[in-house]
Amino acid sequence: MWQGTAVSLHLAPAHGAPLVEVREAVAVTGRGLEGDRYFQDRAGDAPRGRASRGCEISLLDIDALTALEREHRIHLTHSEARRNVVCRGVPLTELVGLEFTVGDRVRLLGIALSEPCARLEQLTSPGVLRGLVHRGGLRARILEGGLLRTGDPIRPAAPGIGTGS
């Protein structure tokens, strides 16, 4: 059994805009994080980008950033990593297809590993793409929304909670 922590939370108000660190964010089932570039304002909006694939929130383990600096001498801030939740102690690579919780109420389903893209390297430093291959984080769907806060515990969902669909 594992338990991790949400170290920091990040939103980008528009596509291509820098991510801003926030102390809390509202996760909305089927829509994403309020105020984030992928959030769907109206139920009739056609999903864009990762939201079109059912990925409404992204997570990255802080150890990936530490390894990037140690192995490649590239320092990225949590915001520069362009993920919504930077966490510690969460086995992200093992959570594809599994449910987990953040805080008291938010329930997520791991959808896919999130490999870094060329755009991240364009926005940051040469070598970032190579340095984050296979440790770029996790994309997830919001199954039950609520308030996310910096410092929230992240845990496996209790057995019998949810169905993963």
ChimeraX attribute file (.defattr): number of C-alpha atoms within 10 A of each C-alpha:
attribute: neighborCount
match mode: 1-to-1
recipient: residues
	/A:1	4
	/A:2	9
	/A:3	13
	/A:4	18
	/A:5	20
	/A:6	24
	/A:7	19
	/A:8	22
	/A:9	24
	/A:10	27
	/A:11	24
	/A:12	20
	/A:13	16
	/A:14	13
	/A:15	11
	/A:16	11
	/A:17	11
	/A:18	15
	/A:19	22
	/A:20	16
	/A:21	17
	/A:22	13
	/A:23	12
	/A:24	15
	/A:25	20
	/A:26	16
	/A:27	24
	/A:28	20
	/A:29	17
	/A:30	19
	/A:31	23
	/A:32	25
	/A:33	26
	/A:34	16
	/A:35	17
	/A:36	21
	/A:37	19
	/A:38	24
	/A:39	22
	/A:40	21
	/A:41	11
	/A:42	8
	/A:43	9
	/A:44	7
	/A:45	10
	/A:46	9
	/A:47	18
	/A:48	13
	/A:49	12
	/A:50	14
	/A:51	21
	/A:52	11
	/A:53	14
	/A:54	20
	/A:55	23
	/A:56	29
	/A:57	27
	/A:58	24
	/A:59	24
	/A:60	28
	/A:61	26
	/A:62	22
	/A:63	15
	/A:64	20
	/A:65	23
	/A:66	15
	/A:67	16
	/A:68	21
	/A:69	15
	/A:70	11
	/A:71	10
	/A:72	14
	/A:73	13
	/A:74	18
	/A:75	17
	/A:76	16
	/A:77	11
	/A:78	23
	/A:79	19
	/A:80	15
	/A:81	27
	/A:82	24
	/A:83	24
	/A:84	26
	/A:85	28
	/A:86	26
	/A:87	26
	/A:88	20
	/A:89	16
	/A:90	24
	/A:91	17
	/A:92	21
	/A:93	16
	/A:94	11
	/A:95	20
	/A:96	15
	/A:97	12
	/A:98	15
	/A:99	25
	/A:100	20
	/A:101	21
	/A:102	23
	/A:103	18
	/A:104	12
	/A:105	12
	/A:106	20
	/A:107	25
	/A:108	27
	/A:109	27
	/A:110	24
	/A:111	22
	/A:112	20
	/A:113	21
	/A:114	21
	/A:115	15
	/A:116	20
	/A:117	14
	/A:118	13
	/A:119	10
	/A:120	15
	/A:121	15
	/A:122	11
	/A:123	14
	/A:124	17
	/A:125	12
	/A:126	13
	/A:127	13
	/A:128	25
	/A:129	20
	/A:130	14
	/A:131	20
	/A:132	20
	/A:133	14
	/A:134	14
	/A:135	20
	/A:136	24
	/A:137	27
	/A:138	26
	/A:139	28
	/A:140	30
	/A:141	26
	/A:142	24
	/A:143	21
	/A:144	16
	/A:145	19
	/A:146	18
	/A:147	16
	/A:148	22
	/A:149	19
	/A:150	20
	/A:151	17
	/A:152	19
	/A:153	20
	/A:154	22
	/A:155	20
	/A:156	19
	/A:157	16
	/A:158	10
	/A:159	8
	/A:160	6
	/A:161	10
	/A:162	15
	/A:163	10
	/A:164	13
	/A:165	8
